Amino acid sequence: MKQDIHPDYHTITVKMVDGSEYTTRSTYGSAGDVLNLDIDPSSHPAWTGGDRQLMDRDGRVSKFKNKFGGFLGA
């Protein structure tokens, strides 16, 4: 394996939507950084069975619907 071509692999903390945290190793950021998730398995409809709604942060969902609402004649 070639030396000095791989990204730095270090420990970070991942903070879930519900506030729980876990430590993992990643190439994200730098050692000790915290990765705050907006969507995780506890809040995403794909894992929860669709009974929860996604949060519309900064109006992104409504902007998307306004822009592409009539795209396929729907």
Secondary structure, DSSP 8 states (H G I E B T S, - for coil): --SS-S---EEEEEE-TTS-EEEEEESSSSTT-EEE-SS-TTT-HHHHTS-S----GGGHHHHHHHHHTTTT--
